Amino acid sequence: MGGLPDIQIRPLLRSDEISWRQLWKAYLAFYETELPEINYATYFERLLGDDTQDFQGLIALADGKAAGLTHFLFHRHGWRIRNTCYLQD
């Protein structure tokens, strides 16, 4: 009987690009959406950027294999002093 998988969640790395693309394309397919190649390349570069006001990305690994992702950003909010986190994908 197998145990629970070893789960790790961490920021995206450049070496995650192939796995990230597979996961994001599957996510978009669920919503019956396809995008041009330039969108994938641009978005991944934004996710790796140093600007914390831009998009950020995390990847979930189960037993070392990509199993999930999230994209988010922090933005100003009219009702709050602190920035608010917006979950993109």
Secondary structure as GFF3:
##gff-version 3
##sequence-region A 1 89
A	DSSP	beta_strand	7	11	.	.	.	ID=ss1
A	DSSP	three_ten_helix	14	16	.	.	.	ID=ss2
A	DSSP	alpha_helix	17	30	.	.	.	ID=ss3
A	DSSP	alpha_helix	37	48	.	.	.	ID=ss4
A	DSSP	beta_strand	56	62	.	.	.	ID=ss5
A	DSSP	beta_strand	65	75	.	.	.	ID=ss6
A	DSSP	beta_strand	84	87	.	.	.	ID=ss7
###
